Amino acid sequence: MKNEAMQLQNNVFTTTYSEATYDAAQLHKLLLAIGVPPNIYGYGYIIHSIELILRNPEYIHYITKGLYIDVAKAFHATPTGVERAIRHAINAAWLNNCDEEFIHNIFQNCIRPNKKVPSNSVFLSRLYYYITNNYQ
């Protein structure tokens, strides 16, 4: 499990959507800047999820029925466990977040006003759009 997440650090992502190419280290820096703790399972699941979305943007529309299942297979976990670990990572990031302006720059007005934390699908899709728009 951890080895696969570590291997992602040396990969280069390409997306067919915007034809952008960028280093996985940029995604790691982005998650750390948001405040996602790197020592929890959700961190690796988010990294792998974004990699899959970059390869196939259609995953954004099939988070529960597609993305979680494929991430779970890659990490020998359950889709429910993947969903919960990502949600935990997002909640931890919101507790740890240091740079509210940076967070607002990425997520803008997509955060649920009653919860103050984005849902998993909003978090992943906004990261995807931020990466494709800013790392070209």
C-alpha positions in Angstrom: 0.0 0.0 0.0 2.6 2.6 1.1 5.0 1.5 -1.7 2.5 2.4 -4.4 1.9 5.8 -2.9 5.7 6.3 -2.7 6.2 5.2 -6.3 3.8 8.0 -7.4 6.4 10.5 -6.3 8.6 9.5 -9.2 5.8 9.4 -11.9 4.9 12.1 -14.3 1.2 12.6 -14.9 -0.3 13.4 -18.2 -3.9 14.3 -18.8 -5.7 13.9 -22.1 -8.1 16.7 -21.2 -5.6 19.6 -21.2 -2.5 17.9 -22.5 -0.6 19.2 -19.5 2.4 17.4 -18.0 3.5 17.8 -14.5 5.5 16.1 -11.8 3.9 14.3 -8.9 6.0 16.3 -6.5 3.8 19.3 -7.4 0.7 17.4 -6.2 2.4 16.4 -3.0 3.4 20.1 -2.3 -0.2 21.1 -3.1 -1.7 18.7 -0.6 0.8 19.7 2.1 0.0 23.4 1.4 -3.7 22.6 1.9 -2.9 20.9 5.2 -3.5 17.2 4.3 -1.3 15.2 6.7 1.0 12.8 4.7 0.9 10.1 7.4 -2.7 9.0 6.9 -4.1 6.6 4.4 -6.3 9.3 2.8 -3.2 11.1 1.6 -2.2 8.2 -0.6 -5.7 7.6 -1.7 -6.1 11.3 -2.7 -2.8 11.1 -4.7 -3.9 8.0 -6.5 -7.4 9.4 -7.1 -6.1 12.6 -8.7 -3.7 10.5 -10.8 -6.7 8.5 -12.1 -8.8 11.6 -12.7 -5.9 13.2 -14.6 -5.7 10.1 -16.8 -9.5 10.0 -17.3 -11.5 13.1 -16.3 -14.8 11.1 -16.5 -14.0 9.8 -13.0 -15.2 13.1 -11.7 -18.7 12.0 -12.6 -18.3 8.5 -11.1 -16.6 9.1 -7.8 -18.5 6.5 -5.8 -19.3 4.0 -8.5 -15.9 4.1 -10.3 -13.1 6.0 -8.6 -13.4 4.6 -5.1 -13.6 1.1 -6.5 -10.5 1.5 -8.6 -8.5 3.2 -5.8 -9.6 0.4 -3.4 -8.4 -2.3 -5.8 -5.0 -0.6 -6.1 -4.5 -0.4 -2.4 -6.3 -3.7 -1.5 -8.9 -1.9 0.5 -12.7 -1.4 0.4 -14.4 1.4 -1.5 -16.1 2.4 1.8 -12.7 2.5 3.5 -11.3 4.7 0.7 -14.2 7.1 0.9 -13.9 7.4 4.7 -10.1 7.8 4.6 -10.4 10.6 2.0 -13.1 12.3 4.1 -10.9 12.0 7.2 -7.9 13.5 5.3 -10.1 16.4 4.1 -11.4 17.1 7.7 -7.8 16.9 9.0 -6.7 19.4 6.4 -9.4 21.8 7.4 -8.3 21.5 11.0 -4.6 22.0 10.1 -5.0 24.6 7.3 -2.7 27.5 7.6 -3.3 29.6 4.5 -7.0 30.4 4.2 -6.4 32.6 1.2 -4.7 29.7 -0.7 -7.6 27.4 0.3 -10.1 29.9 -0.9 -8.2 30.3 -4.2 -8.6 26.6 -4.9 -12.1 25.9 -3.5 -13.6 29.4 -3.9 -17.4 29.1 -3.1 -17.6 25.4 -3.4 -17.5 24.7 0.3 -20.8 23.8 2.0 -21.8 26.7 4.2 -23.3 24.6 6.9 -20.2 22.3 7.2 -17.3 24.6 6.2 -15.6 21.6 4.7 -15.9 20.4 1.0 -17.3 17.0 0.2 -15.0 14.4 -1.2 -16.2 14.9 -4.7 -15.9 18.7 -4.5 -12.4 18.4 -3.0 -11.2 16.0 -5.7 -12.8 17.8 -8.6 -11.5 21.3 -7.4 -8.0 19.9 -7.0 -8.2 18.5 -10.6 -9.4 21.8 -12.0 -6.8 23.7 -10.0 -4.0 21.4 -11.3 -5.1 21.5 -14.9 -5.5 25.3 -14.9 -2.3 26.2 -13.0 0.4 23.6 -14.0 0.3 23.9 -17.7 
